[in-house]
Amino acid sequence: MATQYAIEGGTAREIAASAERAVAEGRLRPGETLPPVRALAGALGVSPGTVATAYKELRGRGVVVTRGRAGTVVAPAAAAPSRRPPRVPEGLRNLAGGHPDPAFLPELVPPSRLTPYAQSHRRSPRMPELEELARAWFRRDGVPDEHVTFAHGSLDAIARLLSVELRPGDAVAVEDPGFHHLLDLIQTLGLRTLAVPVDDEGMRPEGLRAALRRGARAVVIFPRAQIPYGSRVSQARRQELLAALAGAPEVLVVEDDGTSLVDGGPLWSLTTARDGGPARWAQVRTVSKALGPDLRWTAMACDATTLARHDARLLVTSGWISHVLQETVLRLLADPATDALVAAATAAYDERRGALTGALAAQGVEAHGRSGLNVWVPVRDESAVVNGLRSRGWWVAAGARFRIDAGPGVRITTADLAAEEAPRLAADFAAALTDAPGTYGD
């Protein structure tokens, strides 16, 4: 150990994790300069490239910053990466947000009074009626429902799971392109992302195997409505992914099935396998896409160990999920009028997504979107396409914030894009490509 530097390790991962621990424990303070790359490499007996890679990782997590000749210093405050989208210019048709169509969201009316037992929050953290409804929701798709709990949204659940299971420097296998907020979350927790390519059938098994060989301790998968690619895991792909995971029983597999209420297609979950399913697993389901983004409630089914660790951390943080929120969700999920809205949304989202992919195909433009609220279109120059569509009145999301190693593309949200609008958008897309030759393709 380089005692004078409070940093140890023989690999880039170990060095980065050691430095981050030193910052967390106050042995390296905000504004303090880290040793020069060659000096630390000599003290630790590693190559300068190894230390440089560790410093790059620390910069990516926001633990340190580089100040030119002043060197690399500990960040003045805890920093979190952000892949937030740019502000939408006025006057444009916004197809970049990834949000549901407000026309299909029910009116939110919180209860004026809570049922008596709900006032004993720690003794009854979950409303029994809502818990049973959640069990039936999972059971309907074959997901084991023996162990169920609640959280404040899918990212809240995933953050808690990763923070109790992993340590700074550990690796998480994620889809690429993938959910931008998840990528931010993993970095903020001090974890490493291992990118796994996706196609229309979801995470590619050879990429998952490579990530597991590189030491992934957790895997996060969207079984359908993958963000931003719109993948849906097929039955065959599920078996291939299970085979890849068979030799890694200690790896935690987390599925985010956030659009299940408004996705009418089949769910081929890794958790529903009768034999060979993961030993450590969790599936999270939210209502935000079906009932409204402000309803930050998530149901989670998982194995017994995962339940115990998740709920132990929940108990000492927020303690429970608001019973006002729980009762609001329960009333909506039990309401026939809400059921009708959700059914209409399911049909409309499928029609609108299909209308755009079909219209783009008619223009000779490849697009991906088997499920969900978005369509992914590969391009060569994201900025050229985004600006070309902007000049024609459309605003779409550049793919950079969704990608790690994947090729460039743009994401188009189709949730409120009427089917009759699709041909015009597709024609404008093709025209934007013509304006900037060579921007489309691999």
C-alpha positions, -999 to +999 in steps of 0.1 A: +000+000+000+012+035-008+007+047+028+014+083+021-013+083-005-040+063+014-045+044-019-038+007-026-045-019-052-030-038-081-056-032-108-074-001-121-106-013-104-089-019-070-071+015-071-103+034-080-123+016-053-095+023-027-094+060-036-132+063-034-132+046+000-105+071+011-127+100+000-158+085+017-139+080+050-123+115+049-087+103+044-087+122+011-106+155+015-123+178-011-097+198-030-068+175-020-045+166-049-041+130-058-005+118-065+008+121-101+001+090-122+038+079-124+044+085-087+014+064-076+023+037-102+058+035-088+046+032-052+020+005-060+042-014-085+018-011-114+020+005-148+012+042-153-016+031-177-033+012-149-033+043-126-045+065-155-074+041-161-083+043-124-082+081-125-104+081-156-129+059-138-129+082-108-135+112-130-165+094-146-180+089-112-176+125-102-152+116-074-123+136-088-118+164-113-088+174-134-075+209-131-048+212-157-013+217-142-028+215-108-034+178-114-062+156-103-080+166-072-109+153-051-141+169-062-153+198-039-186+180-033-202+147-042-209+149-079-234+128-099-232+123-136-261+135-156-274+124-190-303+149-188-318+159-222-314+195-235-343+219-232-369+215-259-370+245-283-403+263-284-427+256-312-415+221-320-434+188-318-417+171-288-411+134-295-381+132-272-395+128-237-404+091-234-436+099-215-471+084-218-499+102-236-517+124-210-550+116-227-548+080-213-539+089-177-566+088-151-574+117-127-555+114-095-577+118-064-558+110-032-579+096-003-592+122+022-589+097+051-567+066+055-581+033+067-573+029+104-546+001+101-527+023+076-518+047+104-495+020+119-469+025+092-440+004+105-463-024+118-482-025+084-458-010+058-478-025+030-516-023+026-528-059+025-552-053-003-525-036-025-500-063-016-525-091-027-532-071-059-495-069-066-491-107-060-519-113-085-502-089-110-470-109-109-488-143-108-507-134-140-474-135-159-459-165-141-435-145-119-431-161-085-451-140-060-441-156-026-419-126-017-433-091-026-424-056-014-429-020-024-405+009-033-406+045-045-403+038-083-381+014-102-349+033-098-354+036-061-358-002-058-328-008-081-306+017-062-314+000-029-307-035-044-274-025-059-262-006-028-268-035-004-254-062-028-224-045-043-195-023-032-178+006-050-158-007-080-181-037-086-195-042-120-231-042-133-240-056-167-264-033-185-280-031-219-264-008-245-280+013-257-298+015-224-319+035-199-300+067-193-312+072-157-300+037-149-265+045-163-264+076-142-275+057-111-248+030-115-221+057-118-234+076-088-232+045-067-195+041-076-201+010-096-188+001-131-210-005-161-203-034-184-221-027-217-240-056-233-253-051-268-290-055-275-311-064-306-348-067-312-349-098-288-332-080-260-298-084-243-274-105-265-263-137-248-227-136-260-224-100-246-238-112-213-212-140-211-184-116-218-197-093-190-199-122-166-163-132-175-153-096-167-167-099-132-203-086-134-219-091-100-254-079-111-273-077-143-302-053-151-325-063-179-356-048-195-376-079-206-399-058-228-403-021-238-365-018-234-354+018-232-345+031-258-344+003-283-379-012-278-367-048-275-388-076-263-371-107-250-383-138-269-388-173-256-356-185-274-336-155-261-347-162-226-333-197-227-300-184-241-297-158-214-305-184-187-278-206-202-253-177-200-262-172-163-261-208-153-225-207-142-230-175-121-255-184-094-242-156-071-251-129-097-281-107-089-305-105-119-328-075-118-357-071-144-374-038-149-408-045-164-420-009-160-446-008-188-463-041-180-497-025-175-497-010-210-478-037-229-501-063-244-473-086-256-460-117-239-435-116-210-406-141-213-391-133-179-359-150-166-378-155-133-405-176-148-383-205-158-393-237-141-357-250-141-325-231-143-338-197-132-315-173-113-311-180-076-308-143-068-334-122-086-359-093-085-385-080-108-398-044-104-430-031-119-442+005-118-475+023-126-460+056-138-464+048-176-500+036-171-514+058-143-491+088-142-455+098-137-462+113-102-473+079-088-439+069-075-449+034-065-433+002-075-441-035-067-411-058-065-411-096-065-378-113-055-361-142-037-361-144+001-326-131+006-331-102-017-363-093+001-346-093+035-317-071+024-339-047+005-365-042+033-338-040+060-323-010+041-358+005+035-366+003+072-336+025+082-342+050+054-377+060+044-392+033+065-423+027+044-440+038+012-466+065+018-500+050+026-517+079+009-498+068-023-506+032-017-543+039-013-544+061-043-528+033-064-551+007-050-582+027-059-570+033-094-561-003-100-595-015-088-614+011-109-632-002-140-629+032-157-591+031-152-590-004-166-607+009-198-582+037-201-552+014-197-567-010-223-571+019-247-536+031-241-522-004-247-539-006-281-530+030-290-493+027-281-490-005-301-507+011-331-487+043-330-453+025-326-462+002-355-473+031-377-440+049-374-418+018-379-439+009-409-437+044-424-400+045-419-396+011-435-415+025-465-389+052-468-361+027-466-351+036-430-344+009-405-361+013-371-364-008-340-394-009-316-411-042-309-427-029-277-430+002-255-434+039-261-403+045-282-386+037-316-348+036-321-334+046-354-296+039-361-279+069-378-243+079-384-245+115-373-270+121-345-266+159-345-273+162-383-305+141-380-317+159-349-311+193-364-325+183-397-358+172-381-357+204-359-358+225-391-389+206-401-407+211-368-399+179-349-378+174-318-363+139-312-337+126-287-301+122-298-289+088-287-257+098-271-271+098-236-284+063-239-252+047-253-219+033-239-202+015-268-233+011-291-234+029-324-252+063-327-289+066-332-320+087-323-349+079-301-384+089-311-412+087-285-444+075-302-468+075-272-487+106-284-477+105-321-510+098-339-508+071-366-518+096-393-488+117-384-463+089-390-460+092-428-451+129-426-425+123-399-410+094-419-408+115-450-392+143-431-368+119-415-358+106-450-354+142-462-332+150-432-310+121-442-308+134-478-298+168-466-268+153-448-255+125-471-239+096-454-256+101-420-277+070-421-266+034-416-240+016-394 
